[in-house]
Structures are given as C-alpha cells and as structure tokens.
C-alpha cells in the first residue's frame, strides 16, 4: 500500500486546463520527483494535495484511506507539509512571529535550522531576509511539523549550491526514516542524483513514472516531450545539416538594431546578443532564469545592474518606459491587462501610446487618430465586435490590440514576452504569422515564450538562458523541443550554431 | 559558511540599535513631535496649567479611541469609513438612555453598548468578506446606515449621563496633572490591544494586512481574521462613542462626523501604512493628541477656523512625506 495515492485529479481555470485526470502514487520511504515543462501542472498538483486549492474532481488517499484536504492547516495535521514556490512568510512580521502564526514550536524550528547548520536571527523581519534564507526557514518550518510526506516545490531554484546540498541531506534523512518526499525541480541532474522515482506531467496529465537512475536525462526528456517530439528531434538534426550546407539560416544582414552587452540584472549574470532588423530572435529559458528582468531592462522598466545596450548604434539608458518607446523599443507583455486600459475602447487603447507624440499640447485630432487605428485593426484582423471595452475582447484579440497600438505609433524593436500565453490555437497562429510579417517588413523582434513548440515556428535564431548566461544559440529550424530543453537545463556547454 | 548565511550573520548584533530605530523610528518621531508642540503650547496662554492638560485630554480622548479603531482595520488591510457614524450612534444611544441611570447601571449599559458596537463592526466586516465588495464601498454605505439610525434615535442633540459617569472622562485622579480620561485610554490600550498584539489573533491581523497569500499558506483563516479586525475596530469605536458621551455630556447624532477622516489622519500620522500590515496603536494614539493639540493651539492663537483646517492638512502631508522619504532613503542604502 502506498503512502499517498492521487487518482484522476482534474482542475480547470475557465478554458485553461491545469490538470486533467492526473495520477500520482508515492511510496513510503521514497523521494519522488514530479517533473514537467512550465505549465504542466506541477504546482497545481502540490496545491491540491495540500488543500490550498480544491480540485474539480478526483480523489486522494492517504495510506489507503480517502481524505479530503480542505486547508493548509488540515494538510499539516494529517502529515503533509509543503514548501511552496513562493515563500509563505509574512514580510512585515518577524521570523519568530511568523512561526507562532503557523502554530509550530519556535524551538523545534530553531533545532531544525541548527541541524542544517544555518544561523538565523529570529527577531529579524522576514521581509528583510534574503530569499535563500526564507526558503530554508520555510523548509525548517515544514520539518518541524514532522510530516510523513514533505512536498518541496522548486525549493532549490533560489538556493546556492551549498544550501541545496543541505536540502538533499534532509531528503536523504527523511527517506532513511521511512518517510517520503515529493520533489519538484527543473534541474534534471538533481533528479538523477537524489530521486528514487519520478512522475512526469505533460499538459496536466501524468504520462509515466520512471526510475531516473536507469533511464537518465534522455529518458526523462523523452517523457516530458512525448515520443513524437523525440522523433522530431532526429529530423531536426537532418535539417540542421542541410542548413549548414546551404549557408546561414539568418536572412537579415547589416547592423544590429539591438545590441546587448554584458547585461546583469537579478538572476541574469551576464548576457550579450545582437538582434538585426528583419530578424526574430527567440529567448528560451526555464522559469526564474531572469528572462523577465532582462525584458524589463530593455523596455525601460528597470535599470541594469551592469552592462549596456545599444539601439540602432546609440547607447540607450532608459530611465522610464517612455525613453525606450521613444527610441523605438516597445514591449508586448504576457499579461495583456498590464498593457491595456481594460475599461476603455479599442480605439483609445490603440491610440494611447500615440498621445505622447502626436498631440504635444494641442487637442487630439480624432480623424487622424481614427485613420491610424483603422489601419492597425485591419492589418491585424482584430475582431472588433466588442470594441467598446477592451476587457470584453477575447484574450487573443486583446493581445492583438497590444501589438496594434505599437503598429499605430511605430517602432523598430518589438519585445514579445510570452505573447501567446492563454490564447487559443487559431489566434496563436495568426500571431506567429503577424510576427513573421512584421520581421519581413523590417522590424527586429525579441521573443520569449514558455511554449517551446513556438520557437521553430517564429524564430530565425534562438538563444537559451540558464544560470544567468546564454548556454546555446540555435538556428530557428533546429530549435526543436528536445534540443531546447537540454540547453535550457544547461546540459549543452558548447554553442550549437 | 554560505554566502547567504554569512550575509544574515552580518546583519546580526551591532546593528540592533539601527534596527530598533528602523522599526520604531516613526513612533518615536510622533512622540517627539508631540513633545515639541507641547513645549510650544505652554508658551501660548498667559497661565498654562493642569487645567490646559485636562482639557487637551478631554478633547483628544474620543479621537484617540477612533484612531485606534481605524488603525486596527487599516493594519488588517482594510479601511473603515463608518467609524465616525458608529461613534455617533453609540453616543446618542448612550445619552438617550443613560440620563436617569445610576453610575452602576450606566456602566453596565456601557458594557452592553461595547458588545453591540463590536457586533456592528463584525457585521460590516462580514459584509465585506462575503460580498467581496471593496472595503471602502461597504464602509461608506455603513456610514450612511449608522448615521441614519443615529438620527432615528435622537433627532436633535440631547440626553445626558449621570454626573459620576461624566467625571470618568473629564475628571482627574491622584493628581491634578493626571486626567482620568488619559488613564482610561491607557487602560483600554493595555487591556484590549496588548494581549492581542503579541498573540496569534494580533499576528493574524498583521499577516492578512501584510500578505494575504502568505497568511493563508501559513494556516491563517483570512476571512475570519478580517472580520475580527473589523469587530475590534467596532469595539474601539464604541469606546470612542462612550468617551464622547462622557466628555461632551450629551448625545449628538452628528458629533461623529469629525472622526471619520480625522481617525484616518491620526492613523497615517501615527505610522500606520494604508497598504496594511505596518504600524501599531502607540503611534496613532500620540497622533490623535498631535491633531487635537494643533487644533487647540490654532484656536488659542486666534487663527481663522478655515485657515486652521488648511494648516492641519498641510501638517499631515508634510509629516507623512518626510516619513515616506526617510523610508525610501533606507530602502536605497
């Protein structure tokens, strides 16, 4: 009889299916890895098991007895203690107050931290502590509950390697006591080193359970992608070779529109690349590699800690998105509602960035505005039946509006950060085509996506970001999921193209 | 030692004084401001004495309780615009029925009113939590509801309270320099807030104001805690209403209006962040005295009533701005 058995768990958020009939079985005394690409449903699974969110359907059994976990505190009582992806410590309370809030014994936590050889001042406010320390306190707090099953959601992502080692020691210790750990990570090397078994999720469904030590990375990646994709990998290699024979895959020539040199920001240590007019450059990365910071720097939302970038030969140091927009560098963010005025009309939304430029001080010229907006709407085939309020448009049409407003105001470099998140397939294709079209018309496009399959469809080149650096550069056609995944996990040292 | 652990190690010891200043700097600042104002205040009247101290305490007592009510709610991440009219309601109900009571009966009735006002706060909180309508909308609506009920109870100012009850808020104990109102204020603070502040319910109030998600993941019931914060706010508003009955001596259905926004002003001035999760009640109590003292001094100086309001508003902006700049400076270093 296994320790925990979850069957047919389903969770939908509107049209988005986070989990579909997912199964998971964890034995007593094992370290079990839960794997999958971004958005495969790993975190949702952990949250359902620990009562943070309620599943739409499905059952959970603990030692053969069905349980309904309705809250995090109930989960703790029946022996399930999670460490979530985001620190669950209240920033304005001290560490000791946070612990009292959860009802664990402060001395127990102190003892656990001492075992891990970590020294924390409990009178410090949680918000003043560095992130790795918060993770370790979170872990110690979970351990102090003495759980049968410890659930660790990407705890090692924010940890330096020496602290990660201590997490592995804890996992090993737990296994020796006959208890279990559910371990989520993006680092496959950790899975192979530390886990007994691994369950792989793809698109919210469990596609199989394997023993990592036997199959190795290759098998894990195969599971994560499915057999077809593994086939596609072989084909892509052939394409690569013919490309190499036929010359460069990069069509555009001439000077770089965007030249990035040694940018350092957040998790990004040092990144350099150049982007030419007429080119779509993909950036592929696992979650939390600093890609969002990188885009924020280029869009003028944040300032780089080091390094600089040049736009059309001139160094740009934007203090504000306004400066970047004026230099022709514009952003299409993943969260469309961040960029749009949801209560306002399509026309106002498209014209909004132009208000800076056209009007200066005088009144807005409505006829000129309407003409420009009409052109942009036609160019993008936006369905404007619900144009009075942008929030009533479908996600795909909203995203088109965010692109349309830049079309109307003019730009040289388009930064697309996961532009197709939560958009239906048909509209996705239109957006791919649109991006290609824009590039053919001479725009330079930097493209990040959490869906790997998009890269070969859209990009001329793809760079992968891992551990704060660019680990590989691939030609667009060669950027199949398998090669991308490997490079995104830092498994490729040499630059491929 | 790891880099991260070493970094934490460095912030230990040595800097505990800096940390104290960081955490309690604002509160200390408000008390210094009060001290400076008080020193200046002494020089204005020809004969400054214990009588002036007493009248300040009388003036400030209801506002201090109102500021406590508002602060608890703001710390929990909400805001309560109905504080003022709930104070009016308690005030008129108390004045209408207490007139012919003995002190013992009046105190019993007061206790009943406190239970009622806490229930009223809990009701407002429940409306917010269960309807998911924003705090500001629900409490604005409740402002009208309580104000209307208060007018139903007493159309024009009237009623009263037994003399010994009036002396609770306006007299002095032990020495002429110790206004009884001040003692009651400190008692209310020590008995109602201190035991909660450092126990789980108080921590829960701070946690839902600071980061609702983290609070939930820590096993705090967010809805229950928010309702609790509004109930505690209602309790303090009840104390303010009773204090007002004692200091004013009558019931006035419009008397509470003054406290609606002045309670917010005192909370903010006292270091409570409108974002939630930050601050305490010690600062707002002093801030209530600062607000009242400024008003008193401007009257003593013979400044026009309208200009007095302008000056009060400016003072709040300047103080909060200086505080905000200090915090930003700290973040940068």
Interface residues (C-beta under 8 A of the other chain):
Chain A: X52 X71 X72 X73 X76 X84 X86 X87 X88 X89 X90 X91 X92 X93 X97 X98 X100 X101 X102 X103 X118 X119 X120 X121 X124 X125 X128 X129 X130 X132 X133 X160 X162 X163
Chain B: X2 X3 X4 X5 X7 X8 X9 X11 X12 X19 X23 X200 X203 X204 X206 X207 X209 X210 X211 X213 X214 X215 X216 X217 X218 X219 X220 X277 X278
